[in-house]
Amino acid sequence: MKLIMENWRKYIKLVERAPLAISILGTPASGKTYTKDLISALSTKFKMAVEKGKNLNIDDIRSEVWKMPVNDKLFEFFKAFYTLRKLVKEDKESWDWWFNHIKDTLNELLPIITTDIKITKNNFYIKTKKWERASKKTLKKFLKRLPDEKKEKAINSLHPYHGYVSVIRHVQILSAAAASEKTRKRDIVYDEVGSYPEEVIGRLRKLHNKAYVTDVVMIHPASVLINLIQNAYRMITGGGGGRDSSSIIVRDYDSIAKNMDVYTRNSERIVDTSSVKLTTDPDVARELELANVPDDKERGDKPIDVFVKVDTQSVKDTYERIVKDFSEETRNVLKAILVFQINNLKLNLPEDAREDLERFEMPAYGEARKIIQQVKNNSENVESIYGQKMTGVLNLEEGKRSRLTK
């Protein structure tokens, strides 16, 4: 009896200690934040992780980096170089793109800042009397002495989103490493796209080996049109800076669909649900409350304990939810954005999505262009006319697509 009680106490301690690593994945404008809130209402363990754990939301990290003093912000790019160089040596397939991105970014910044720093054979060199290989400490001192005006000019030359992707990944990596230290393991919550499963699974495997319970929630609508409707809503209301992510949405949606089986093959448990039934889905509630997931008897241990695939509302329901509080003029703007993007991206929509669009009485392409131009013509009074910020609409350009990045 005594032995049973001791084993029970050990089990309880293990359960209490088991930290949670959650990855909330999905294309931009897929409803990740909304789904996170729904699951938080469903699972106590999940809610505690979101509220008290280390949240590694890409948008939040980007905002933190943006707010840094110029010298710290610039040096973060150099630190990212070292972080990603180390990772690419360990796993070239997963990290080669990221390392090349930070090198390309730095090669854009350096000529604006100084001609006395260069990258050669994946190392930094500083020119004093001659070119000498530089350490991280030497670089920091050298950069600190340079004029702030040049640093500001260099930083301002970057695209606010695409220019920062590799440095944000570096900050995320270091934050996760700090959160998972042996002495103070914390719950970790990721919030990103997940179109490159090798990276996500590799990261979760490391945490899984540190005794983390690893759950993945993938929000993937049945039609990419749902994402584009939500993206258009964001462009109109100014959410997420009003940015247009349409081209990235299409690319990442297809990539996620193609690689979905990579996630399922690497998961102990798989649950299919939808945002409509999520809050009352007993299967999701039961699986997400598990403190430890037994290994699959046939396939052995997997890096993902529970993989939850979440479908969303239908195209019709999504559209009606989005436009219900819009004026007729603003509804027409949303329709114009969709027509404009479908034409620009040359989308080959499935038949059911095309039928949905016809049901919404979409304008012809020429009319859509006129509606968007009308918004631009009223840019000074746009909020008083439409009752919305129209941030993304004012920046929309014909023939321009978002630069495709990870």
N, C-alpha and C positions, 0 to 999 in steps of 0.2 A: 504493500500500500504506500509505504514511504517513497519507494522508487517511482511509483506511478505519479505521485504528487510532485516529485522533483522534475520528472520529465514534462509534466503539465506546465509547471512554472517556466521551464526552459522554452516550451512552445509559446506560451503567452508573451514572454520577453521577445522572442524572435518575431512574433506578429507585430508587437508594439514598435519594434525597432525598424522593421522592413520599410525603407523609404520607397517612394513612388516616383517613377519617371514617366511622364505622360507626353506624348507628341500629338498635338492637334494639327492635322494636316488638311490641305485643300488649296485650290487655286485662289488668287485674289478675288474678293467679292463673292466667296462661296458661302459665307455665313459662319465662319469659324467662331467669332465672338459669341454670336447668338447660340450656337450649338454648345459652346463651353458653359454658358449660363444654364441651358436646359439640363446638361449632365450634372452640373453642380447641385441642381435641385433634386436630382435622382440619387446621387451617390455621396454619402457623407465623407468618405475617404477622398474622393475626387475634389469635393468642395474645399476640404482642408488643405489639399495640395495647392489649389488655385489661390486660396486666400493667404496661406502662410509659407508656401514654398518659394523657390527661386523661379520667377517667371521670366522666360527668355523669349519674349515676344519680339519679333524682328522690328516692328514699328517702334516699340518702346526703346529698344537698343539704339535704333537710328536717331531717335529724338535726343537720347542722352549724348550720343557722339556729336550731334549738331550743336549742343549747348556748351561743349568744351571750349576753354580758351584756345585761341588759334594755335599757340605753340604745342599744347597738349594734343589737340586734334590732329595736327600735322604729324607729330611723332607717333601717333597711334597707327598711322599707315606704315611707318617703318617697323614698328613692333609686329604688325600683321605679317609683314614680309618674313620675319624670323619664325613666327608661329606656323605659317603655312609651308615654309621651307622644311621645317622639321616634319610636318605631317606628310608632305609629298615624298619624303625619303622613306617613311614607314609604309605608305599606301599610295603609290603613284596613280593608280586607276581612279581612286575616289577624290584625290586632292590636286591633281595636275591642273585642272581648269582653274581652280581657285588661286593657285600659286601664280599661274600665268596672268590671271586678272590683276593681282596686286602688283606684279612686275610692270604690266602695261600701264596701270594707274600711276605708279611712281615715275615711270618714264615720261608720262605726260606732265607731272608736277615739277620734276627736277629742273628742266630748262627755265621754268618761270621763277623758281626760287634761287638757283645758283648753277653755275657751270662747273663748280668745284666738287660735285658729288656725282658719281656714276655707278651703274650696276654692271659688273663684269663677271661672267661665270657664276652667277647666283651669289655674289658677294658685293658689298658696298666698298667703294674706294673714295678717299678724299684727297684732293690735290693741295699740298702745302708747297714744299719745294719740288716735290715729285709726287706721283700717285702712290698712295699707301692704303693698304687694306684697313678698313675701319671697323671697330667694335661698336656694339650698340651704345655703350657709354660715350665713346668718342663722337658718334653721330649726334647724340642728344646735346652735348656741349656745343658742337659746331652749329647745329640748327638754331640753338638758343641765341647765338650771336648775330644771326641774320636779321634784316629789317622785317618788322611785323607786316609792313605794307606788301612786301613780296609774298609772304606766307598767306595773307588774306587773299591776294590776287590769285594765287595758285589754288587755294581751297575753293574760291568762288567760281573757278573755271570748271569744276566738276559738276556733273549732273547730280542733283540732290538725292536721287535714288540709285541709279545705275552706277554712279561713281563710287558709292559707298559699300557695295555688296560684299566685297572681300574683307574690308576692315570690320564690318558688322559681324561677319562669320567668325573672325578672330576673337572679337569681344565675347561672343556667345560661347565659344570653345573655352576660353579662360574662365568665364563665369560659371560654366557647368563643372569645370575641374575643381574650382574653389568650393562649390556647393556639395560636391561628392567626396570631399576629404574624409579620411577615416575618422578623425576626431569629432566631426560635426556634420554628418550626412543629413542633407536637407532634401525634401521633395523638390523635383525639378519639373517645370512645365514648359514645353516647347510649343511654339505657335508659328508655323511656316507652311510652305507649299508641299514639299515632300515628293516632288516630281523626279527626284534622283534617289531611289530607295536604298542604294548601296551606302550612301552617306548616313541616312537615318538609321539603318539597321546596324551599321558599324558602330555608331555612337551608342545605340541601345545595347548592343552586345557588351561593350565595355562596362556600362552601368549594370547590366544583368549579372556580369561576373563580380560586381561589387555588392551583390545581394539586393539590388533594386528590383522591385516589381515593375515591369515595363509594359505600359499600355499604349496603344495607338488608336486614335479616333480619326478616321478619314472621311471628310465630307466631300461627297462626289455626286452631284446631281445627275439625273438620267439624261439631261440635255445641257449642252454648253450654253444654250440660249438663256437658261436660268441665271448663270453667272454673268452673262452680258447685260441682262436686265438689271441685276443688282449693281453692276459696274456703272451703268447709265444713271441709276439712282444716286450713286455716290458722286458722280460728275455734276449732277444737278444740285445736290444739297451741300456739297463741299466736304463731305466725310472723307477721311484719309487724305486731306489736302485737295480733294476733288480730282485726283490723278486718274488718267485713262490707262487702264491696264489691259485693254481688250486683246492686243496681240499676244501678250504674255499669258493671258487667260486661255486663249485658244491653244497655244503651244503646250502649256502645262496640263491642261485638261486632257489632251491627247496622250501626253507622256504618262500621266497617272493611270489612264485607262489601259494603256499598253503594259504598264508595269505592275498592275494590281496583283497579279499572281505572285510577284516577288515578295510582297508583304504577306500574303496568305501562306506561302510556303515556309515562311520564317516565323509563324505564329503558333502558339499552343492552342489557343481557342479563337474561333472566328464567329462573330455575331453580325447579322445583317439587320438593319433597322431603318427608320426614317425620322426626320425631324417632327413629323406629324404625330407619331406614336411614341417618340422617344421618352417623354416624361412618365409614361405609364408602362414602359416595356420591361417586364419582369426579367427577361433574359439578360438585358444590358445591366440592369441593377444588380443582379446576382453575380455576374462575371466581374464587374468593376469593384465590387465590395470584397472580392477574394484578396486575402493578405498574401497568400502564396499560391501559385498555380502549379499543380503537379505536371511533371514532364509527360509528353505524349509517349505512350508505351511503344508505339511502332516507330515513330520518327525521332525519338530522343528529345533532348533539351533544345529549345528554340529561343532566340534573343528577344522575341516579342511574346509576352504572356497572353494578352488579350488584344485582338484586333477587331475594332468596331467600325463597320462600314455604314455610313449614314447617307441615305438618299434624302432629298429635300422635297419641298412641295412641288406640285406639277407646274408647268410653264404658266398655265392659265391662273392658278392660285397665286403664284409668285407675282405675276403682273398685277392682278387685282389688289393684292396686299400693298404693293409698292405705290400704286397710283390713287388709292382710295381717297387720300387727302389732298391730291393735286388739283389745281384748277385745270380747265380744259386746255388753256394755252401751255401749261407745264406738261400735261400729258402728251401734247403734240411734240414738245421738245424731246421727251423721252423716246417717243416713236421715231423721231428724226435721227436721234443718235444711233439707235439700233439699225436703221436702214443704212445710214452712212457707214457704220462700222462693218456691217455684213458685206457691203459693196467693196469697201477698202481692203478688207481682209480676204475677200474672195471666198467666203465661207460656203462650204457645201453642206447645208443643213439637212438633217434627215427629214423625211416626208412629214412626220407628225409635228415637227417644229415649224415647218413651213405652213402647215394647216393652222397652227396656233396663231402665227403672224397674220395670216389672212383674216382670221376671226377678229383680230384687234384693229382691223382697217388701217393698215400701215400706209404712209404716203409713198409716192413714187420717189426715186432717188433725186430727181431734179427738185421736187418740192421739199424734200428733206434738207437739201443744201440751202434752200431759201430760208427755211425755218431757223437753221443754225446761224446763218448770216444775219438774220433779223435780231437774234440774241446778241450777237457781237456788236451790231449797230447801236444797241441800247445798253452797252456795257456800263456806262456811268450811272444809269438808273435801273440796272437789271433786277436788283433785289426788290425794289418798290413795284416794279411791273409784274414780276413773276412770283414774288414771295419766296424766292430761293436764291442761293448764292451763284449758281451756274458756273462755278470755278472751272471745272473741266471743260465745259462747253466753250467758254471764252478762249481756251487754249487749243481747241481742236483745229487741226490743220488737214486739209485734203491731201491724200497721198502720203501722209506721214504716219509711220507706225512706231510704236514703242520699241526701243532697242531691246533685242532679246537677250536676256541674261538669266543666270541661274536664280 
